[in-house]
Amino acid sequence: MSPDQLSSTFAALADPTRRAILARLAGGEAPVTELAKPFAMSLPAISKHLKVLERAGLIARGREAQWRPCRLEAGPLKDASDWLDGYREFWEQSLGRLDDYLRELQSTTKEETHGPDDQ
């Protein structure tokens, strides 16, 4: 995956309307009019959001007569998830060190309260 593709994916995901559209499309393809219903915005505004999602490769539009259903293309989401997973180990190690510190702190507090011989 190119860095530009990852940037396009995250830029597209930065908007809550676009994330809501993707969530709807996870349930199956839908026409633009149906995708626009939950939002208080014009069809041209929704079309602009769809173009951003399409350029990022997150949706594709079909053609059935006058109807152009949109469908989710999840590949770029997987790539973004894989990229974020690279930081999972960092957070797990950081939380592990915090857990060790808290255990040490509790042990020290217990010794100070009861003395080392009371245990």
C-alpha positions in Angstrom: 0.0 0.0 0.0 1.3 3.4 -0.9 1.5 6.2 1.7 -0.8 8.2 -0.5 -3.4 5.5 -0.3 -3.2 5.5 3.5 -3.5 9.3 3.6 -6.5 9.2 1.3 -8.1 6.5 3.5 -7.6 8.5 6.7 -8.6 11.8 5.1 -11.9 10.1 4.0 -12.5 8.6 7.4 -11.9 12.0 9.1 -15.5 13.1 8.4 -18.4 11.6 10.5 -20.8 11.7 7.6 -18.5 9.6 5.5 -18.0 7.2 8.4 -21.8 6.9 8.8 -22.1 6.2 5.0 -19.5 3.5 5.3 -21.3 2.0 8.3 -24.5 1.9 6.3 -22.8 0.3 3.3 -21.4 -2.4 5.5 -25.0 -3.7 5.6 -25.2 -3.9 1.8 -25.2 -1.7 -1.3 -27.6 1.3 -1.5 -28.5 4.1 -3.9 -27.5 7.7 -3.2 -31.0 8.8 -2.2 -31.1 6.1 0.5 -27.7 7.0 1.8 -28.8 10.7 2.0 -31.9 10.1 4.0 -30.4 10.2 7.6 -28.6 13.4 6.9 -29.9 17.0 6.9 -28.0 17.9 3.7 -28.6 18.2 0.0 -28.0 15.3 -2.5 -25.1 17.3 -4.1 -23.5 17.5 -0.6 -23.9 13.7 -0.2 -22.5 13.2 -3.7 -19.4 15.2 -2.7 -18.9 12.9 0.3 -19.4 9.9 -2.0 -16.7 11.2 -4.4 -14.2 11.5 -1.6 -15.0 7.9 -0.5 -14.8 6.7 -4.1 -11.4 8.5 -4.7 -10.1 6.8 -1.5 -11.2 3.4 -2.9 -13.6 2.9 0.0 -16.7 2.6 -2.2 -17.5 1.7 -5.7 -20.6 2.6 -7.7 -22.4 0.3 -10.0 -24.8 1.0 -12.8 -28.2 -0.4 -13.2 -30.2 1.7 -15.7 -30.7 5.1 -14.0 -29.7 3.6 -10.6 -26.1 3.8 -9.4 -25.9 1.7 -6.2 -22.9 2.3 -4.0 -21.1 -0.6 -2.3 -18.4 -0.8 0.3 -14.8 -1.6 -0.8 -13.2 -2.7 2.5 -9.7 -3.3 1.3 -8.3 0.2 2.2 -9.9 -0.2 5.7 -8.0 -3.4 6.2 -4.8 -1.7 5.1 -5.5 1.2 7.6 -6.2 -1.4 10.4 -3.0 -3.2 9.6 -1.0 0.0 9.8 -2.6 0.9 13.2 -1.8 -2.6 14.5 1.8 -1.7 14.2 1.3 0.5 17.3 -0.6 -2.1 19.2 2.6 -3.6 20.6 3.7 -0.1 21.8 0.5 0.3 23.7 0.5 -3.2 25.1 4.1 -2.7 26.4 3.2 0.7 27.8 0.2 -0.7 29.7 2.3 -3.6 30.9 4.9 -1.2 32.4 2.1 0.8 34.0 0.6 -2.4 35.5 4.0 -3.4 36.9 4.4 0.0 38.4 1.0 -0.1 40.0 1.7 -3.5 41.5 5.0 -2.3 42.9 3.3 0.8 44.3 0.6 -1.3 46.0 3.2 -3.6 47.5 5.2 -0.7 48.8 2.1 0.9 50.3 1.1 -2.4 52.0 4.6 -2.8 53.5 4.5 0.8 54.8 1.0 0.3 56.4 1.6 -3.1 58.0 5.4 -3.3 58.1 7.3 -6.1 56.3 6.9 -8.5 59.2 3.1 -8.3 59.4 2.6 -10.2 56.1 
